[in-house]
Amino acid sequence: MAKPEFNHVLVDVQGRVARVTLNRPTLHNAFNDALIGELTQAMQGVAADPEVRVVVLGGAGHSFCAGADLEWMRKRSDYSADENYAETMAMARMFQSVNRCPKPVIARVHGPAMAGGVGLVAAADIAVAASEAARFGLTEVKIGLVPAVISPYVVQKCGPAVSRELFLTGERFGAAKARAIGLVNHVVPDEKLDDAVQERIDALLTGAPNAMSACKELVRLVTDRSPEDVMEQTSRIIADVRVSEEGREGMRAFLEKRTPPWQQS
């Protein structure tokens, strides 16, 4: 099957790593309907690729992502509520394609991430930000809008109290604050960004693919639920994993003091 050709997203698969890059640099990688569709399709493609183990999400040019293209949104203001709903559902599916990707997703935040750009950062599993160049802001309220479809990801990462303030003020903040509130995991000097991303890639490639996918689902399962509520489900998950071929092979490799197949290049 021929791979799809994209105009606004670059997909580069090298070995076990897929780099998915928003590619509207002159518009700060802002979303329009074409980019939304292409990014969704790109994420679905790398999710289905059995060779891909890790996904790095980034942006071309000086910005990570400025959120929605304001000119594109201006034209949509003349649409009906139902027409707008259809397009916002497409945007919601784009964020979901990042968040629900069965492979670990690293957000490489080398420059500004605003509004929906923050949503992409929050939807990723791990975010690494450049200490000086990366800037953040949930600025929707400044133009009379709300961060609706990204709110589940932001609130899950930052918590409701912090999210309320950021949603209400629309203030911009730097990488250090993004790290402090849990939006990003690592903040490094700008010139060390790629080294830090590579360190995360190397760490992720030591893990078993199915186990990592199960870990992502596990976090979703237990979030905001008591241990008692999920006791049976979590017990079933580990029981099933133990008897899976991957789980058995991992245990055999450990006991035999050899490298499991997923760590071999």
Buried (B, 14 or more C-beta within 10 A) or exposed (E): EEEEEBEBBBBEBEEBBBBBBBBBEEBBBBBBEBBBBBBBBBBBBBBEBEEBBBBBBBBBBEBBBBBBBEEBBEEBEEEEEEEBEEBBEBBBBBBBBBBBBBBBBBBBBBBBBBBBBBBBBBBBBBBBBBBEBBBBBBBBBEEEBEBEBBBBBBBBBBEEEBBEEBBEBBBBBBBEBBBBBBBBBBBBEBEBBBEBBBBBBEEBBEBBBBBBBBBBEBEEBBEEEEEEEBEEEBEEBEEEBEEBEBBEBBEEBEEEEEEBEBEEE
